[in-house]
Amino acid sequence: MNTDFRTRLGEAAGIENILEREPMKRHTTFKIGGPCDYFVKIISTEKLNAVMKLAKEYEVPFHIIGRGSNLLVDDDGVKGIVAVLTGKLEEVSRSGNRITAGAGAAIAKVAVFAATEGLSGLEFAGGIPGSVGGGLAMNAGAYGGEMKDVVLEAAILCDGQVRYLKNEDLNLSYRHSILDTMKDAVVLSVTFELKEGDPVAIQDKINELNARRREKQPLEYPSAGSTFKRPVGGYASALIESAGLKGISVGGAAVSDKHAGFIINKDDASFHDVKALIKLVQEKVEIESGILLEPEVKIIEQ
């Protein structure tokens, strides 16, 4: 990157918010990933807009990673800018039965905030490790609940303009939203419409679901959560287990013995270990069942 770009990026984001050659393994739940050219903390909509315009002007790749919870990053690193939303873009507030959360806020923290406020509807999200923006983009869900059920509207930055999209405009479905087809669009905030309830009962429900997660999921190892999307008419974990793949490994990556739907970083796994294991699982499951599993995890590679 040339000096002029570095200088202008510092002006756009604030030089104190930029790290160069930052290892991505520090910012992904898989604990895998090489250095990015620029790791940028973006603290406001104005700074986000400025950085995105600069990246477009210089034709520099631009990635928003949320909380790195659904991401597999190349050991060779990431070209360009990797951005996380913080500051004003992770603030959470209440107005009546509605909660508005910045896209950078942790979904789980928003669920706990809702509980303390006596608002019900986000209990399912109490253990989801991602950000609000990422959760909206993929219509995150668990235990019978999903973002689609509780989202009223979202503020989206697109082509330098802030747009407000209602639930029905967001095209929310299983692991899909309109963000999949909106080029260079970034979620700024999400407003949830919830229902009044007893704070203790709401928190108890979050605790119950989190206990179920700890019991059934391999949370003791780094992972990106469920590795594959749920196929039509079945579950990825059941297909993987039926194919005899529980516990199988490639290098330091393994299919979890606890939950076959998770590929885990069991022993200092590399990017290529995980990628090779994903391919192996896909091939063997397709041979056994005729179903090609589609990865849920997003892959960033050179």
N, C-alpha and C positions, 0 to 999 in steps of 0.2 A: 504494500500500500504506500502511496506517495505521501510526502510530508503535508501537502496541502489538504489532502483528505483527512489526515489525522487531526490537524488543527481545526478544521471545520466540524469534525465529529465532536471534538471537545467543546466547541462553542455551542453545538446543538443540544448535547446531552448533559454538559457539565463535566469537566475533565475529571472531577472526583468520582464520577459514576462509571468510569471506563477502566477495564482491565485488559491488557494485551496478553495474548498467548495463554489465556486462562484454561486450565484442564477441565474439560466438560465432565469428567468423572466426578468432579466435586458438585455437579449440579444435576445429576440424573439419579433416579432411584435404583437404576441398574448398577451404578458405580462404575460405568464404562464410558470411555470417550476421551479422545485426544484434545489438544488445544484448539481453541477458536482464535481467529485473528483479533476480534474485539468482542469482549463480553460487556454488555451495556445495561446498566440499571436505568430504567426510564420512569421518571417520577410524576409525569403529568401528560395530559393529552397534547399540549402544545409541543412538548419535547418529543413525544412519539411522532407527531406529524413532521417535525423538523428532521428527525433522524431518518424516517422513511423516505422523505423527499431527497435527502442527501444520498441515501443508498441507491435510489432510482437514478439520480443524476450521474453518479459514478459507476452505475451498473454493478454494484456490490451486492452479493447475496444477503438477504435479510431474513432471520428466523426469530420467531417468538416461541419460547419453550415452556411457558407456564412454570410449573414446579418440577418439570423433568420426569414426570411419573409414567409417561406412556411412550418412552423414547429410547431408541437404541442408536448410539452415536459412534461413528467410525473412530478407531484408534488413531488414524492419521489426522483426525481433527476436522474442523469445520471452517470452510472459507467464508470470509465476510463477517457480518455482525450477528451475534446471538444476543437477543434482548429478553429481559425479564421486566415485568411491570410491577412497580412498587410505589411507595409514597402515596400520593392522592389516588393512584390507580389500584390500591388495595384497601381503601377505606370502606367501612360497613356502617350503614345507618338504618334507622327504622322510621316509618311514617304510617301510623295506623296498623293495619294488618300486612303492610308491605315492608320488605327489606330490600335495600339497594346495596349491592356489593360490587366493588371494583374488580375488574377482570383478574388482577393479580392476587386477590385474596384466596386463601386456602378454602376449598369447599367445606372441609371438615370444621374449620373455625367458624364459618358462617352458620353451619348447622348448630353448633354449640351456642353461638350468639342468639340464634332464634329460640333455642330452648330456654336460655336465661330470660328472654323477653316474653316467654309464654306463648310462642307461636309455633304451631305444628305443621308438618309437611315436608321438612327437610331431614327427618330422622334417618332416612336411607343413606344420606350423604355423610353421616358422621364419621365414617371410616374411609371415605374415598380420598386418596392422597393428592389429587390434582388441584388445579386452580379453577376459579369460577369461569374464566374465559375458555380454558381447555375443556372444562366440563360441559359448557354450552355447545362448543364446536362439535363435540362428539356425542351430545345428548347422553352424558354419563348417567349410569343408573346402577342400582343394586337392590336386592331383596324386595323386588316388586315395585320399587319406585324409580322414577327417572326425572331428569330436568324438565322434560316436556310437561309433566304433571303440575309443576309449580311456577314456571317462568311466565311472567306477565309480559315483559318486553326487554329488549336489550339495546344498548347504545353501541353502534358500530362505526369505526373510522374507516372510510373508504374513499379513495381519491381526494384526500384532504378535507372531506366533509363528514360531519357527524350525522348519522342516520339512526332513527329510532324504529326498530322493527318489533311488531307485536308477535305474540306466540304463533299465531296462524301464518305469519309471514316468514317464520324461521325454518319451516320445513323440517321440523324435528321428527326423527324416526330412529330406529335402532342404529346407534353409533353413527348418526348422520345428522347434518344440519345444512342450511343454506351456505354456511361458511365454506363447505367443500367446493362450492362453485363460484364463490366471490373472490376474485383475484385481488391480492394485496389488501384484503380487509382484515381488521383487527378488532376484537371485542374490547370495549372500554369498560362497560359495566352491565350488570344484569339486575333486573328488579323482579323479586319473587312475590307472589301473592299467597299468603299463608292463612291459617285459621287459628283462632285463639284456643289455648288449651292450658293444662296444668303444667307448669315448668318442671316439677319433679317427675311427673309421668312421662313427659317428652324426653327428659334426660335419661330416665330409666330405659326407654326404648332404644336410645342411641347406645347406651351401655350394653344392652342385650345383643344388639346387632354386632357391635364391636367384639363382644365375647365370642359370637358365632364365627366371626372372621378369624380371630386368633386360633380357634379350634380347628378350622377347616383349611386355612390358607397358610402357606409357608412364609409368614411375615418375618421369620428369623433370618431370612436370606434376602439380599438385594434382588429385586426383579422389577419388571415394568407392569406388574399386575397380570391380568389375563392376557396371554400371548396371542390368542386367536379369537376372532369373532364367532359368535354362536351361529352354527349352520342352521338352515331351515329344517325344522322338525327334529332337532336334537341338540346335544351339547358337545362342544369340542373335547372337554375333559373325558367324557365317556368314550368317544371315538378313539382318543389317544390311548386310554387304558385298555380298551378292547384290542388295540393293535399291539399290545404288549410292550408299550414304550415307557411305562412309569419307571422312573429312575435311570433311564438311559442317559448317557452323557457324551459330549464332544468337548475335549479339553476340560476347561473349568466350568462349562455350562452343563446344566442337567435339567431333565424333566422332573419336576418335584415328585417325591414319593408321597407327599401329603395331599397334593392336588395336581392332577396331571395337566390341568389347564395352564399351569404356570411353568415357564422356563426360568430357572433361577441362576444367579451368579454364585455357584457353590464354592468355587476355589479360584479366585482371581481370573475369572473368565475374560477372554478377549472378545472384541466385536465379531471377529470371524468365527470364534467358537459358537456364539449365540446364533449368528446368521446360518452357519452350517447345520446347527441342530434344528432350527426352524425348517430348513429345507428337508432334512431327514424325516422329521415328523410329518410334514406335508406329503412327502412321497409315500411313506409307509401307510399312512391313514388312507390315502387315495387308493392304494392297492387293495387294502382290506375292505374298504367301504364304498369306494367309488366317489367319495366326497373330497373335494380339494378345499382344505381349510384356508381361510383368508386371514393373514396377520392383522391383529388389532393394533399392535405396537407400530409406531411411526419410526421409520429408519432414515437416518441422515448419514450419507456416505459421500466420499470424495468422488 
